[in-house]
Amino acid sequence: MMSKHNQQSMVSTAPRLFALVTGIVYLVLGLGGFLFARDGHWGIFGAGVILNLLRTVIGLLALVAAQRATASQLFGWVLFAALLALTVFGVLLAATSHPLDVRPVLEIRWADNILHAVTAVIGLVIGILVQRRRP
């Protein structure tokens, strides 16, 4: 059985670990999109200029937020709100036959929508875990 100290340590470490993993994934996707993209995609992911820039910024912010539990909580809530909005926009964009000429800039695909939705949920988990730690 876990002691109270071990439970508190896990609660403060988990959000930082989530932020660190999120940062690495998004930094790789953002920089990889700039360096290795062909025809508007990199592997199964879209790779437009704005999308690559957004992913690079998210990756860098996540790595900074991983340094402190309170920073990772704020990052989690911002990540949740931003990527939930991007997921909704991406689903609408991917589901339409006329993307209003924003596809060359954003190039959001279904794999991107799934990644963004999962990341939004991770952001929510980060925010909740840190909140649980506080009295």
C-alpha positions in Angstrom: 0.0 0.0 0.0 1.3 3.5 -0.9 2.1 5.9 1.9 0.6 9.4 1.9 4.0 10.9 1.0 4.4 8.6 -2.0 0.8 9.4 -3.2 1.6 13.2 -3.0 4.9 12.7 -4.7 3.2 10.8 -7.6 0.5 13.4 -7.9 3.1 16.2 -8.2 5.3 14.2 -10.5 2.7 12.9 -13.0 1.7 16.3 -14.4 5.3 17.2 -14.9 5.9 13.9 -16.7 2.8 14.4 -18.9 4.1 17.9 -19.7 7.5 16.6 -20.5 6.2 13.8 -22.8 3.8 16.3 -24.5 6.7 18.7 -25.0 8.9 16.2 -26.6 6.2 14.8 -28.9 5.0 18.3 -30.1 8.6 19.6 -30.5 9.5 16.6 -32.7 6.2 17.0 -34.7 6.7 20.7 -35.1 10.4 20.7 -36.1 9.9 17.5 -38.1 7.1 19.2 -40.1 9.4 22.1 -41.0 12.3 19.8 -41.9 10.9 16.7 -43.4 7.4 17.5 -44.7 6.5 16.7 -48.3 3.3 17.8 -50.0 1.8 19.3 -46.9 2.2 16.3 -44.6 4.8 14.4 -42.6 3.9 10.8 -42.2 0.2 10.7 -41.2 0.2 14.2 -39.8 -0.4 17.5 -41.6 2.5 19.9 -41.8 1.4 23.4 -42.7 3.5 26.4 -41.6 1.1 27.6 -38.9 0.5 24.1 -37.6 4.3 23.4 -37.5 4.8 26.7 -35.7 2.0 26.0 -33.2 3.3 22.5 -32.5 6.9 23.8 -31.9 5.6 26.5 -29.5 3.4 24.0 -27.6 6.5 21.7 -27.4 8.7 24.5 -26.0 6.1 25.7 -23.5 5.5 22.1 -22.3 9.2 21.6 -21.7 9.3 24.8 -19.7 6.1 23.9 -17.8 7.5 20.5 -16.9 10.0 22.2 -14.6 7.4 23.0 -11.9 4.1 21.5 -10.8 2.3 24.9 -10.7 3.5 25.8 -14.2 2.4 22.4 -15.5 -1.1 23.0 -14.0 -1.4 26.3 -15.9 0.0 24.7 -19.0 -2.5 21.8 -18.7 -5.5 24.1 -18.5 -4.3 26.3 -21.4 -3.5 23.2 -23.4 -6.9 21.7 -22.8 -8.7 24.9 -23.9 -6.5 25.6 -27.0 -6.4 22.0 -28.3 -10.1 21.4 -27.7 -10.8 24.4 -29.9 -8.2 23.3 -32.4 -9.8 19.8 -32.4 -13.3 21.2 -33.1 -11.9 23.4 -35.9 -9.9 20.5 -37.3 -12.9 18.2 -37.4 -15.0 20.8 -39.2 -12.1 21.5 -41.6 -11.4 17.8 -42.3 -15.1 17.0 -42.7 -15.7 19.7 -45.4 -15.1 19.3 -49.1 -14.3 23.0 -49.4 -11.7 24.0 -46.8 -11.8 27.7 -47.7 -8.2 27.8 -48.9 -6.8 27.4 -45.3 -5.7 23.8 -45.9 -2.3 24.8 -47.4 -1.6 26.8 -44.3 -3.0 24.4 -41.6 -3.3 21.1 -43.4 -5.2 19.4 -40.5 -5.9 15.7 -41.1 -7.8 13.2 -39.1 -4.6 11.9 -37.4 -4.0 15.5 -36.3 -7.5 15.7 -34.9 -7.0 12.6 -32.9 -3.6 13.8 -31.6 -5.1 17.2 -30.6 -8.1 15.6 -28.9 -5.9 13.2 -26.9 -3.6 16.1 -26.0 -6.6 18.1 -24.8 -7.6 15.3 -22.5 -4.0 15.1 -21.3 -4.1 18.8 -20.6 -7.2 18.3 -18.5 -5.6 15.5 -16.6 -2.5 17.6 -15.9 -4.7 20.4 -14.5 -6.8 18.1 -12.4 -3.9 16.1 -10.9 -2.1 19.2 -9.7 -5.4 20.6 -8.4 -5.9 17.4 -6.4 -2.6 17.9 -4.6 -3.7 21.3 -3.1 -5.6 21.3 0.3 
